[in-house]
Amino acid sequence: MELQRLKKIVTAALITWSFLAVGLSAAWSLRTPAVQTLRIPTESLYLEVGDTVHLPVEGTTVDGSPASAKALEQLELCWHADFDDGAAVIHATGALHACRPGLGNVWVESRDGRLSARPITVYIQ
């Protein structure tokens, strides 16, 4: 009798832990990516209003480490004349979305077309 009760407790504990593991795994895969700041030299940004250009796959984070190649892959730039601070909206994988004056963030788009939830701030040097 005591052995069966112990088996039930162990089985319940294993089921609980397996649900917890699946939940944590799902939560980890849905987490938002870390914010990465890129520094882009102005000499690579000679643009006119409405221009779209492919930037080179180069850049560094604020701390000086190389920027993620995945985040910089096939970046395009949408430029507006009324940006006060020279910021621009950049999207990964070639898709441009809602370029609005004054917005100075980069949104990384996943291969399935969803934009990441957190921006990457761009500083134009």
N, CA, C and O atoms as a Tinker XYZ file with bonds, in Angstrom:
   500  protein
     1  N      0.827000   -1.198000    0.000000    73     2
     2  CA     0.000000    0.000000    0.000000    64     1     3
     3  C      0.871000    1.262000    0.000000    63     2     4     5
     4  O      0.631000    2.209000   -0.749000    81     3
     5  N      1.871000    1.239000    0.851000    73     3     6
     6  CA     2.780000    2.383000    0.960000    64     5     7
     7  C      3.591000    2.545000   -0.328000    63     6     8     9
     8  O      3.890000    3.669000   -0.732000    81     7
     9  N      3.946000    1.443000   -0.967000    73     7    10
    10  CA     4.703000    1.477000   -2.208000    64     9    11
    11  C      3.879000    2.099000   -3.342000    63    10    12    13
    12  O      4.411000    2.873000   -4.137000    81    11
    13  N      2.600000    1.768000   -3.420000    73    11    14
    14  CA     1.734000    2.344000   -4.454000    64    13    15
    15  C      1.555000    3.849000   -4.247000    63    14    16    17
    16  O      1.523000    4.625000   -5.202000    81    15
    17  N      1.441000    4.233000   -2.994000    73    15    18
    18  CA     1.301000    5.664000   -2.689000    64    17    19
    19  C      2.574000    6.413000   -3.115000    63    18    20    21
    20  O      2.503000    7.509000   -3.672000    81    19
    21  N      3.728000    5.809000   -2.846000    73    19    22
    22  CA     4.997000    6.415000   -3.246000    64    21    23
    23  C      5.096000    6.514000   -4.771000    63    22    24    25
    24  O      5.588000    7.516000   -5.291000    81    23
    25  N      4.639000    5.493000   -5.488000    73    23    26
    26  CA     4.644000    5.516000   -6.954000    64    25    27
    27  C      3.759000    6.649000   -7.484000    63    26    28    29
    28  O      4.126000    7.332000   -8.440000    81    27
    29  N      2.606000    6.842000   -6.864000    73    27    30
    30  CA     1.700000    7.915000   -7.291000    64    29    31
    31  C      2.331000    9.294000   -7.069000    63    30    32    33
    32  O      2.207000   10.189000   -7.905000    81    31
    33  N      3.000000    9.443000   -5.943000    73    31    34
    34  CA     3.658000   10.723000   -5.640000    64    33    35
    35  C      4.772000   10.992000   -6.643000    63    34    36    37
    36  O      4.892000   12.102000   -7.160000    81    35
    37  N      5.583000    9.979000   -6.916000    73    35    38
    38  CA     6.689000   10.136000   -7.868000    64    37    39
    39  C      6.150000   10.426000   -9.259000    63    38    40    41
    40  O      6.683000   11.286000   -9.960000    81    39
    41  N      5.092000    9.717000   -9.671000    73    39    42
    42  CA     4.487000    9.951000  -10.988000    64    41    43
    43  C      3.932000   11.364000  -11.086000    63    42    44    45
    44  O      4.124000   12.036000  -12.099000    81    43
    45  N      3.248000   11.820000  -10.046000    73    43    46
    46  CA     2.709000   13.183000  -10.045000    64    45    47
    47  C      3.827000   14.219000  -10.117000    63    46    48    49
    48  O      3.705000   15.223000  -10.820000    81    47
    49  N      4.912000   13.973000   -9.391000    73    47    50
    50  CA     6.043000   14.894000   -9.416000    64    49    51
    51  C      6.681000   14.945000  -10.809000    63    50    52    53
    52  O      7.031000   16.021000  -11.294000    81    51
    53  N      6.832000   13.783000  -11.449000    73    51    54
    54  CA     7.413000   13.749000  -12.799000    64    53    55
    55  C      6.526000   14.475000  -13.814000    63    54    56    57
    56  O      7.028000   15.195000  -14.677000    81    55
    57  N      5.222000   14.287000  -13.711000    73    55    58
    58  CA     4.297000   14.972000  -14.624000    64    57    59
    59  C      4.371000   16.486000  -14.403000    63    58    60    61
    60  O      4.407000   17.256000  -15.363000    81    59
    61  N      4.393000   16.902000  -13.147000    73    59    62
    62  CA     4.490000   18.333000  -12.831000    64    61    63
    63  C      5.770000   18.923000  -13.395000    63    62    64    65
    64  O      5.743000   19.989000  -14.010000    81    63
    65  N      6.900000   18.236000  -13.192000    73    63    66
    66  CA     8.176000   18.745000  -13.694000    64    65    67
    67  C      8.211000   18.789000  -15.221000    63    66    68    69
    68  O      8.796000   19.701000  -15.806000    81    67
    69  N      7.577000   17.792000  -15.870000    73    67    70
    70  CA     7.584000   17.800000  -17.339000    64    69    71
    71  C      6.763000   18.970000  -17.879000    63    70    72    73
    72  O      7.166000   19.608000  -18.851000    81    71
    73  N      5.606000   19.260000  -17.254000    73    71    74
    74  CA     4.829000   20.433000  -17.664000    64    73    75
    75  C      5.604000   21.722000  -17.417000    63    74    76    77
    76  O      5.571000   22.641000  -18.236000    81    75
    77  N      6.292000   21.785000  -16.298000    73    75    78
    78  CA     7.093000   22.960000  -15.985000    64    77    79
    79  C      8.212000   23.140000  -17.011000    63    78    80    81
    80  O      8.471000   24.256000  -17.462000    81    79
    81  N      8.864000   22.058000  -17.371000    73    79    82
    82  CA     9.943000   22.126000  -18.354000    64    81    83
    83  C      9.420000   22.585000  -19.714000    63    82    84    85
    84  O     10.059000   23.406000  -20.373000    81    83
    85  N      8.273000   22.069000  -20.140000    73    83    86
    86  CA     7.689000   22.475000  -21.415000    64    85    87
    87  C      7.308000   23.958000  -21.368000    63    86    88    89
    88  O      7.545000   24.689000  -22.329000    81    87
    89  N      6.730000   24.393000  -20.276000    73    87    90
    90  CA     6.344000   25.798000  -20.121000    64    89    91
    91  C      7.542000   26.725000  -20.143000    63    90    92    93
    92  O      7.507000   27.769000  -20.793000    81    91
    93  N      8.604000   26.356000  -19.439000    73    91    94
    94  CA     9.816000   27.178000  -19.436000    64    93    95
    95  C     10.466000   27.215000  -20.812000    63    94    96    97
    96  O     10.974000   28.252000  -21.239000    81    95
    97  N     10.448000   26.086000  -21.498000    73    95    98
    98  CA    11.011000   26.038000  -22.843000    64    97    99
    99  C     10.230000   26.952000  -23.792000    63    98   100   101
   100  O     10.826000   27.673000  -24.592000    81    99
   101  N      8.922000   26.922000  -23.704000    73    99   102
   102  CA     8.089000   27.787000  -24.550000    64   101   103
   103  C      8.317000   29.258000  -24.209000    63   102   104   105
   104  O      8.418000   30.100000  -25.101000    81   103
   105  N      8.395000   29.556000  -22.935000    73   103   106
   106  CA     8.628000   30.948000  -22.517000    64   105   107
   107  C      9.986000   31.433000  -23.012000    63   106   108   109
   108  O     10.107000   32.579000  -23.444000    81   107
   109  N     11.001000   30.587000  -22.957000    73   107   110
   110  CA    12.342000   30.966000  -23.419000    64   109   111
   111  C     12.341000   31.257000  -24.912000    63   110   112   113
   112  O     12.980000   32.209000  -25.359000    81   111
   113  N     11.620000   30.437000  -25.695000    73   111   114
   114  CA    11.609000   30.638000  -27.141000    64   113   115
   115  C     10.815000   31.878000  -27.546000    63   114   116   117
   116  O     11.033000   32.414000  -28.633000    81   115
   117  N      9.897000   32.345000  -26.694000    73   115   118
   118  CA     9.088000   33.521000  -27.008000    64   117   119
   119  C      9.664000   34.822000  -26.455000    63   118   120   121
   120  O      9.117000   35.899000  -26.693000    81   119
   121  N     10.766000   34.721000  -25.720000    73   119   122
   122  CA    11.328000   35.924000  -25.102000    64   121   123
   123  C     11.775000   36.909000  -26.165000    63   122   124   125
   124  O     12.098000   36.520000  -27.287000    81   123
   125  N     11.793000   38.164000  -25.814000    73   123   126
   126  CA    12.219000   39.196000  -26.762000    64   125   127
   127  C     13.737000   39.242000  -26.819000    63   126   128   129
   128  O     14.404000   39.015000  -25.809000    81   127
   129  N     14.287000   39.532000  -27.988000    73   127   130
   130  CA    15.740000   39.586000  -28.099000    64   129   131
   131  C     16.311000   40.787000  -27.345000    63   130   132   133
   132  O     15.625000   41.781000  -27.108000    81   131
   133  N     17.555000   40.664000  -26.988000    73   131   134
   134  CA    18.222000   41.755000  -26.278000    64   133   135
   135  C     18.372000   42.959000  -27.197000    63   134   136   137
   136  O     18.532000   42.814000  -28.409000    81   135
   137  N     18.319000   44.129000  -26.616000    73   135   138
   138  CA    18.518000   45.349000  -27.397000    64   137   139
   139  C     19.987000   45.459000  -27.773000    63   138   140   141
   140  O     20.867000   45.277000  -26.932000    81   139
   141  N     20.242000   45.753000  -29.018000    73   139   142
   142  CA    21.609000   45.906000  -29.507000    64   141   143
   143  C     21.726000   47.273000  -30.154000    63   142   144   145
   144  O     20.894000   47.637000  -30.985000    81   143
   145  N     22.722000   48.017000  -29.794000    73   143   146
   146  CA    22.905000   49.352000  -30.369000    64   145   147
   147  C     23.989000   49.304000  -31.429000    63   146   148   149
   148  O     25.080000   48.780000  -31.202000    81   147
   149  N     23.674000   49.855000  -32.585000    73   147   150
   150  CA    24.629000   49.875000  -33.691000    64   149   151
   151  C     25.136000   51.285000  -33.904000    63   150   152   153
   152  O     24.407000   52.257000  -33.704000    81   151
   153  N     26.389000   51.392000  -34.311000    73   151   154
   154  CA    26.938000   52.685000  -34.709000    64   153   155
   155  C     27.259000   52.595000  -36.198000    63   154   156   157
   156  O     28.033000   51.740000  -36.630000    81   155
   157  N     26.655000   53.485000  -36.969000    73   155   158
   158  CA    26.824000   53.458000  -38.419000    64   157   159
   159  C     27.490000   54.756000  -38.855000    63   158   160   161
   160  O     26.972000   55.830000  -38.550000    81   159
   161  N     28.623000   54.698000  -39.562000    73   159   162
   162  CA    29.305000   55.922000  -39.992000    64   161   163
   163  C     28.463000   56.697000  -40.996000    63   162   164   165
   164  O     27.846000   56.099000  -41.877000    81   163
   165  N     28.431000   58.013000  -40.876000    73   163   166
   166  CA    27.615000   58.847000  -41.766000    64   165   167
   167  C     28.097000   58.804000  -43.204000    63   166   168   169
   168  O     27.303000   59.011000  -44.122000    81   167
   169  N     29.383000   58.541000  -43.425000    73   167   170
   170  CA    29.840000   58.551000  -44.812000    64   169   171
   171  C     29.194000   57.438000  -45.634000    63   170   172   173
   172  O     29.193000   57.499000  -46.864000    81   171
   173  N     28.650000   56.430000  -44.972000    73   171   174
   174  CA    27.953000   55.373000  -45.709000    64   173   175
   175  C     26.486000   55.717000  -45.928000    63   174   176   177
   176  O     25.738000   54.908000  -46.476000    81   175
   177  N     26.061000   56.919000  -45.503000    73   175   178
   178  CA    24.644000   57.275000  -45.559000    64   177   179
   179  C     24.406000   58.568000  -46.347000    63   178   180   181
   180  O     23.729000   59.475000  -45.863000    81   179
   181  N     24.958000   58.649000  -47.550000    73   179   182
   182  CA    24.676000   59.820000  -48.385000    64   181   183
   183  C     23.365000   59.541000  -49.116000    63   182   184   185
   184  O     23.354000   58.861000  -50.142000    81   183
   185  N     22.261000   60.067000  -48.587000    73   183   186
   186  CA    20.933000   59.721000  -49.080000    64   185   187
   187  C     20.097000   60.951000  -49.355000    63   186   188   189
   188  O     20.357000   62.034000  -48.832000    81   187
   189  N     19.097000   60.763000  -50.177000    73   187   190
   190  CA    18.093000   61.785000  -50.400000    64   189   191
   191  C     16.757000   61.250000  -49.894000    63   190   192   193
   192  O     16.612000   60.059000  -49.619000    81   191
   193  N     15.786000   62.153000  -49.777000    73   191   194
   194  CA    14.489000   61.766000  -49.231000    64   193   195
   195  C     13.890000   60.627000  -50.046000    63   194   196   197
   196  O     13.847000   60.682000  -51.275000    81   195
   197  N     13.429000   59.593000  -49.343000    73   195   198
   198  CA    12.763000   58.469000  -49.994000    64   197   199
   199  C     13.695000   57.397000  -50.521000    63   198   200   201
   200  O     13.230000   56.363000  -51.001000    81   199
   201  N     15.006000   57.616000  -50.445000    73   199   202
   202  CA    15.955000   56.612000  -50.917000    64   201   203
   203  C     15.893000   55.361000  -50.046000    63   202   204   205
   204  O     15.649000   55.434000  -48.841000    81   203
   205  N     16.115000   54.237000  -50.671000    73   203   206
   206  CA    16.275000   52.981000  -49.947000    64   205   207
   207  C     17.626000   52.414000  -50.356000    63   206   208   209
   208  O     17.898000   52.272000  -51.548000    81   207
   209  N     18.477000   52.089000  -49.391000    73   207   210
   210  CA    19.805000   51.600000  -49.735000    64   209   211
   211  C     20.148000   50.397000  -48.881000    63   210   212   213
   212  O     19.685000   50.275000  -47.747000    81   211
   213  N     20.960000   49.514000  -49.429000    73   211   214
   214  CA    21.463000   48.369000  -48.670000    64   213   215
   215  C     22.741000   48.789000  -47.961000    63   214   216   217
   216  O     23.699000   49.231000  -48.595000    81   215
   217  N     22.746000   48.644000  -46.639000    73   215   218
   218  CA    23.950000   48.972000  -45.879000    64   217   219
   219  C     24.898000   47.784000  -45.884000    63   218   220   221
   220  O     24.448000   46.643000  -45.991000    81   219
   221  N     26.193000   48.022000  -45.772000    73   219   222
   222  CA    27.126000   46.903000  -45.670000    64   221   223
   223  C     26.926000   46.149000  -44.358000    63   222   224   225
   224  O     26.467000   46.722000  -43.370000    81   223
   225  N     27.266000   44.886000  -44.355000    73   223   226
   226  CA    27.119000   44.087000  -43.142000    64   225   227
   227  C     28.309000   44.371000  -42.236000    63   226   228   229
   228  O     29.241000   43.573000  -42.131000    81   227
   229  N     28.254000   45.515000  -41.594000    73   227   230
   230  CA    29.296000   45.967000  -40.682000    64   229   231
   231  C     28.626000   46.700000  -39.537000    63   230   232   233
   232  O     27.458000   47.077000  -39.632000    81   231
   233  N     29.358000   46.901000  -38.462000    73   231   234
   234  CA    28.827000   47.673000  -37.347000    64   233   235
   235  C     29.375000   47.168000  -36.032000    63   234   236   237
   236  O     29.894000   46.055000  -35.949000    81   235
   237  N     29.260000   47.982000  -35.016000    73   235   238
   238  CA    29.692000   47.577000  -33.695000    64   237   239
   239  C     28.618000   47.954000  -32.690000    63   238   240   241
   240  O     27.827000   48.870000  -32.917000    81   239
   241  N     28.601000   47.250000  -31.601000    73   239   242
   242  CA    27.697000   47.607000  -30.523000    64   241   243
   243  C     28.327000   48.760000  -29.742000    63   242   244   245
   244  O     29.480000   49.121000  -29.979000    81   243
   245  N     27.569000   49.332000  -28.818000    73   243   246
   246  CA    28.065000   50.475000  -28.052000    64   245   247
   247  C     29.338000   50.129000  -27.288000    63   246   248   249
   248  O     30.229000   50.967000  -27.148000    81   247
   249  N     29.426000   48.895000  -26.795000    73   247   250
   250  CA    30.617000   48.511000  -26.040000    64   249   251
   251  C     31.806000   48.182000  -26.942000    63   250   252   253
   252  O     32.870000   47.810000  -26.446000    81   251
   253  N     31.640000   48.313000  -28.263000    73   251   254
   254  CA    32.756000   48.112000  -29.188000    64   253   255
   255  C     32.854000   46.724000  -29.767000    63   254   256   257
   256  O     33.678000   46.491000  -30.651000    81   255
   257  N     32.033000   45.778000  -29.296000    73   255   258
   258  CA    32.094000   44.426000  -29.844000    64   257   259
   259  C     31.398000   44.387000  -31.207000    63   258   260   261
   260  O     30.530000   45.217000  -31.479000    81   259
   261  N     31.768000   43.438000  -32.062000    73   259   262
   262  CA    31.149000   43.377000  -33.392000    64   261   263
   263  C     29.642000   43.140000  -33.272000    63   262   264   265
   264  O     29.195000   42.361000  -32.429000    81   263
   265  N     28.873000   43.809000  -34.109000    73   263   266
   266  CA    27.424000   43.621000  -34.098000    64   265   267
   267  C     27.086000   42.249000  -34.659000    63   266   268   269
   268  O     27.809000   41.710000  -35.496000    81   267
   269  N     25.996000   41.704000  -34.195000    73   267   270
   270  CA    25.545000   40.392000  -34.630000    64   269   271
   271  C     25.326000   40.375000  -36.138000    63   270   272   273
   272  O     24.645000   41.240000  -36.689000    81   271
   273  N     25.912000   39.383000  -36.794000    73   271   274
   274  CA    25.754000   39.275000  -38.247000    64   273   275
   275  C     24.291000   39.040000  -38.598000    63   274   276   277
   276  O     23.813000   39.518000  -39.626000    81   275
   277  N     23.583000   38.308000  -37.753000    73   275   278
   278  CA    22.168000   38.038000  -38.025000    64   277   279
   279  C     21.365000   39.331000  -37.979000    63   278   280   281
   280  O     20.492000   39.544000  -38.820000    81   279
   281  N     21.649000   40.199000  -37.008000    73   279   282
   282  CA    20.912000   41.455000  -36.885000    64   281   283
   283  C     21.245000   42.401000  -38.022000    63   282   284   285
   284  O     20.426000   43.242000  -38.392000    81   283
   285  N     22.448000   42.271000  -38.585000    73   283   286
   286  CA    22.878000   43.184000  -39.638000    64   285   287
   287  C     22.661000   42.634000  -41.053000    63   286   288   289
   288  O     22.966000   43.301000  -42.041000    81   287
   289  N     22.134000   41.415000  -41.134000    73   287   290
   290  CA    22.003000   40.769000  -42.434000    64   289   291
   291  C     20.987000   41.496000  -43.312000    63   290   292   293
   292  O     19.852000   41.728000  -42.896000    81   291
   293  N     21.392000   41.845000  -44.495000    73   291   294
   294  CA    20.538000   42.459000  -45.511000    64   293   295
   295  C     19.753000   43.663000  -44.993000    63   294   296   297
   296  O     18.557000   43.789000  -45.257000    81   295
   297  N     20.421000   44.539000  -44.263000    73   295   298
   298  CA    19.720000   45.713000  -43.742000    64   297   299
   299  C     19.406000   46.696000  -44.859000    63   298   300   301
   300  O     20.192000   46.878000  -45.789000    81   299
   301  N     18.253000   47.318000  -44.749000    73   299   302
   302  CA    17.884000   48.388000  -45.660000    64   301   303
   303  C     17.565000   49.621000  -44.834000    63   302   304   305
   304  O     17.187000   49.525000  -43.666000    81   303
   305  N     17.721000   50.761000  -45.446000    73   303   306
   306  CA    17.507000   52.014000  -44.738000    64   305   307
   307  C     16.393000   52.803000  -45.403000    63   306   308   309
   308  O     16.358000   52.930000  -46.627000    81   307
   309  N     15.495000   53.327000  -44.605000    73   307   310
   310  CA    14.467000   54.233000  -45.120000    64   309   311
   311  C     14.720000   55.594000  -44.472000    63   310   312   313
   312  O     14.669000   55.723000  -43.249000    81   311
   313  N     14.993000   56.600000  -45.290000    73   311   314
   314  CA    15.449000   57.890000  -44.783000    64   313   315
   315  C     14.373000   58.938000  -44.986000    63   314   316   317
   316  O     13.724000   58.972000  -46.031000    81   315
   317  N     14.181000   59.786000  -44.001000    73   315   318
   318  CA    13.245000   60.903000  -44.109000    64   317   319
   319  C     13.958000   62.207000  -43.778000    63   318   320   321
   320  O     14.757000   62.253000  -42.842000    81   319
   321  N     13.683000   63.252000  -44.524000    73   319   322
   322  CA    14.356000   64.534000  -44.352000    64   321   323
   323  C     14.044000   65.173000  -43.007000    63   322   324   325
   324  O     14.844000   65.956000  -42.495000    81   323
   325  N     12.891000   64.849000  -42.429000    73   323   326
   326  CA    12.501000   65.532000  -41.202000    64   325   327
   327  C     12.936000   64.814000  -39.926000    63   326   328   329
   328  O     12.393000   65.085000  -38.855000    81   327
   329  N     13.896000   63.914000  -40.020000    73   327   330
   330  CA    14.514000   63.395000  -38.801000    64   329   331
   331  C     15.378000   64.501000  -38.219000    63   330   332   333
   332  O     16.259000   65.029000  -38.897000    81   331
   333  N     15.129000   64.850000  -36.972000    73   331   334
   334  CA    15.885000   65.932000  -36.338000    64   333   335
   335  C     17.303000   65.504000  -35.986000    63   334   336   337
   336  O     18.240000   66.295000  -36.099000    81   335
   337  N     17.462000   64.243000  -35.556000    73   335   338
   338  CA    18.753000   63.810000  -35.017000    64   337   339
   339  C     19.516000   62.887000  -35.961000    63   338   340   341
   340  O     20.510000   62.282000  -35.558000    81   339
   341  N     19.071000   62.769000  -37.205000    73   339   342
   342  CA    19.768000   61.904000  -38.155000    64   341   343
   343  C     19.468000   60.440000  -37.982000    63   342   344   345
   344  O     20.106000   59.600000  -38.616000    81   343
   345  N     18.491000   60.108000  -37.121000    73   343   346
   346  CA    18.149000   58.701000  -36.922000    64   345   347
   347  C     17.365000   58.182000  -38.117000    63   346   348   349
   348  O     16.808000   58.959000  -38.893000    81   347
   349  N     17.326000   56.891000  -38.257000    73   347   350
   350  CA    16.622000   56.282000  -39.379000    64   349   351
   351  C     15.975000   54.986000  -38.934000    63   350   352   353
   352  O     16.363000   54.407000  -37.919000    81   351
   353  N     14.997000   54.535000  -39.685000    73   351   354
   354  CA    14.337000   53.272000  -39.397000    64   353   355
   355  C     14.938000   52.205000  -40.300000    63   354   356   357
   356  O     14.947000   52.355000  -41.522000    81   355
   357  N     15.430000   51.148000  -39.714000    73   355   358
   358  CA    16.077000   50.085000  -40.473000    64   357   359
   359  C     15.394000   48.765000  -40.134000    63   358   360   361
   360  O     15.076000   48.508000  -38.972000    81   359
   361  N     15.170000   47.935000  -41.138000    73   359   362
   362  CA    14.563000   46.627000  -40.902000    64   361   363
   363  C     15.444000   45.544000  -41.507000    63   362   364   365
   364  O     16.012000   45.718000  -42.585000    81   363
   365  N     15.548000   44.436000  -40.807000    73   363   366
   366  CA    16.357000   43.332000  -41.321000    64   365   367
   367  C     15.577000   42.560000  -42.381000    63   366   368   369
   368  O     14.367000   42.733000  -42.527000    81   367
   369  N     16.274000   41.725000  -43.102000    73   367   370
   370  CA    15.760000   40.833000  -44.134000    64   369   371
   371  C     15.056000   41.563000  -45.270000    63   370   372   373
   372  O     14.207000   40.980000  -45.944000    81   371
   373  N     15.392000   42.814000  -45.490000    73   371   374
   374  CA    14.952000   43.511000  -46.671000    64   373   375
   375  C     13.553000   44.104000  -46.635000    63   374   376   377
   376  O     13.173000   44.783000  -47.588000    81   375
   377  N     12.774000   43.885000  -45.594000    73   375   378
   378  CA    11.413000   44.418000  -45.561000    64   377   379
   379  C     11.375000   45.737000  -44.813000    63   378   380   381
   380  O     11.915000   45.849000  -43.713000    81   379
   381  N     10.737000   46.737000  -45.410000    73   379   382
   382  CA    10.600000   48.038000  -44.763000    64   381   383
   383  C      9.157000   48.208000  -44.302000    63   382   384   385
   384  O      8.221000   47.946000  -45.057000    81   383
   385  N      8.986000   48.641000  -43.079000    73   383   386
   386  CA     7.656000   48.822000  -42.514000    64   385   387
   387  C      7.535000   50.198000  -41.886000    63   386   388   389
   388  O      8.428000   50.613000  -41.148000    81   387
   389  N      6.485000   50.897000  -42.151000    73   387   390
   390  CA     6.071000   52.107000  -41.426000    64   389   391
   391  C      7.226000   53.009000  -41.051000    63   390   392   393
   392  O      7.498000   53.211000  -39.867000    81   391
   393  N      7.904000   53.549000  -42.034000    73   391   394
   394  CA     8.982000   54.499000  -41.749000    64   393   395
   395  C      8.358000   55.827000  -41.332000    63   394   396   397
   396  O      7.737000   56.504000  -42.150000    81   395
   397  N      8.516000   56.196000  -40.088000    73   395   398
   398  CA     7.877000   57.406000  -39.564000    64   397   399
   399  C      8.929000   58.400000  -39.112000    63   398   400   401
   400  O      9.927000   58.015000  -38.502000    81   399
   401  N      8.717000   59.679000  -39.405000    73   399   402
   402  CA     9.668000   60.701000  -38.960000    64   401   403
   403  C      9.830000   60.681000  -37.442000    63   402   404   405
   404  O      8.856000   60.542000  -36.703000    81   403
   405  N     11.065000   60.820000  -36.995000    73   403   406
   406  CA    11.349000   60.894000  -35.572000    64   405   407
   407  C     11.595000   59.555000  -34.921000    63   406   408   409
   408  O     12.074000   59.505000  -33.788000    81   407
   409  N     11.280000   58.461000  -35.606000    73   407   410
   410  CA    11.508000   57.143000  -35.029000    64   409   411
   411  C     12.939000   56.737000  -35.335000    63   410   412   413
   412  O     13.325000   56.683000  -36.503000    81   411
   413  N     13.727000   56.453000  -34.322000    73   411   414
   414  CA    15.121000   56.122000  -34.553000    64   413   415
   415  C     15.467000   54.739000  -34.073000    63   414   416   417
   416  O     16.505000   54.544000  -33.442000    81   415
   417  N     14.617000   53.772000  -34.360000    73   415   418
   418  CA    14.850000   52.419000  -33.873000    64   417   419
   419  C     14.967000   51.427000  -35.014000    63   418   420   421
   420  O     14.441000   51.649000  -36.105000    81   419
   421  N     15.654000   50.344000  -34.753000    73   419   422
   422  CA    15.783000   49.250000  -35.702000    64   421   423
   423  C     14.962000   48.088000  -35.185000    63   422   424   425
   424  O     15.076000   47.701000  -34.022000    81   423
   425  N     14.133000   47.532000  -36.057000    73   423   426
   426  CA    13.334000   46.367000  -35.675000    64   425   427
   427  C     13.810000   45.187000  -36.494000    63   426   428   429
   428  O     13.803000   45.239000  -37.724000    81   427
   429  N     14.224000   44.123000  -35.825000    73   427   430
   430  CA    14.721000   42.951000  -36.542000    64   429   431
   431  C     13.529000   42.072000  -36.892000    63   430   432   433
   432  O     12.745000   41.694000  -36.022000    81   431
   433  N     13.403000   41.752000  -38.175000    73   431   434
   434  CA    12.289000   40.930000  -38.642000    64   433   435
   435  C     12.741000   39.484000  -38.757000    63   434   436   437
   436  O     13.792000   39.198000  -39.330000    81   435
   437  N     11.946000   38.577000  -38.211000    73   435   438
   438  CA    12.271000   37.160000  -38.298000    64   437   439
   439  C     11.959000   36.646000  -39.705000    63   438   440   441
   440  O     11.300000   37.323000  -40.493000    81   439
   441  N     12.439000   35.448000  -40.003000    73   439   442
   442  CA    12.243000   34.902000  -41.341000    64   441   443
   443  C     10.764000   34.661000  -41.652000    63   442   444   445
   444  O     10.384000   34.631000  -42.822000    81   443
   445  N      9.928000   34.491000  -40.634000    73   443   446
   446  CA     8.498000   34.289000  -40.883000    64   445   447
   447  C      7.732000   35.613000  -40.963000    63   446   448   449
   448  O      6.503000   35.608000  -41.037000    81   447
   449  N      8.444000   36.744000  -40.948000    73   447   450
   450  CA     7.813000   38.029000  -41.181000    64   449   451
   451  C      7.393000   38.798000  -39.945000    63   450   452   453
   452  O      6.878000   39.909000  -40.072000    81   451
   453  N      7.593000   38.251000  -38.750000    73   451   454
   454  CA     7.207000   38.967000  -37.526000    64   453   455
   455  C      8.338000   39.879000  -37.080000    63   454   456   457
   456  O      9.504000   39.485000  -37.102000    81   455
   457  N      7.998000   41.093000  -36.678000    73   455   458
   458  CA     9.003000   42.017000  -36.156000    64   457   459
   459  C      9.242000   41.717000  -34.683000    63   458   460   461
   460  O      8.313000   41.365000  -33.956000    81   459
   461  N     10.487000   41.856000  -34.248000    73   459   462
   462  CA    10.789000   41.638000  -32.834000    64   461   463
   463  C     10.147000   42.745000  -32.001000    63   462   464   465
   464  O      9.869000   43.838000  -32.496000    81   463
   465  N      9.925000   42.445000  -30.758000    73   463   466
   466  CA     9.196000   43.372000  -29.888000    64   465   467
   467  C     10.059000   44.510000  -29.387000    63   466   468   469
   468  O      9.530000   45.533000  -28.952000    81   467
   469  N     11.364000   44.364000  -29.435000    73   467   470
   470  CA    12.225000   45.401000  -28.867000    64   469   471
   471  C     13.092000   46.052000  -29.929000    63   470   472   473
   472  O     13.593000   45.376000  -30.828000    81   471
   473  N     13.271000   47.365000  -29.830000    73   471   474
   474  CA    14.053000   48.087000  -30.831000    64   473   475
   475  C     15.551000   47.985000  -30.587000    63   474   476   477
   476  O     16.003000   47.696000  -29.479000    81   475
   477  N     16.293000   48.225000  -31.627000    73   475   478
   478  CA    17.740000   48.409000  -31.544000    64   477   479
   479  C     17.978000   49.870000  -31.884000    63   478   480   481
   480  O     17.646000   50.306000  -32.986000    81   479
   481  N     18.537000   50.624000  -30.975000    73   479   482
   482  CA    18.729000   52.052000  -31.217000    64   481   483
   483  C     19.922000   52.275000  -32.139000    63   482   484   485
   484  O     20.981000   51.678000  -31.952000    81   483
   485  N     19.744000   53.126000  -33.120000    73   483   486
   486  CA    20.814000   53.432000  -34.066000    64   485   487
   487  C     21.356000   54.819000  -33.784000    63   486   488   489
   488  O     20.592000   55.774000  -33.644000    81   487
   489  N     22.668000   54.931000  -33.702000    73   487   490
   490  CA    23.322000   56.226000  -33.605000    64   489   491
   491  C     24.083000   56.453000  -34.892000    63   490   492   493
   492  O     24.944000   55.650000  -35.252000    81   491
   493  N     23.779000   57.534000  -35.592000    73   491   494
   494  CA    24.506000   57.868000  -36.803000    64   493   495
   495  C     25.717000   58.704000  -36.395000    63   494   496   497
   496  O     25.565000   59.792000  -35.838000    81   495
   497  N     26.913000   58.198000  -36.671000    73   495   498
   498  CA    28.129000   58.903000  -36.257000    64   497   499
   499  C     28.504000   59.977000  -37.248000    63   498   500
   500  O     29.502000   60.671000  -37.057000    81   499
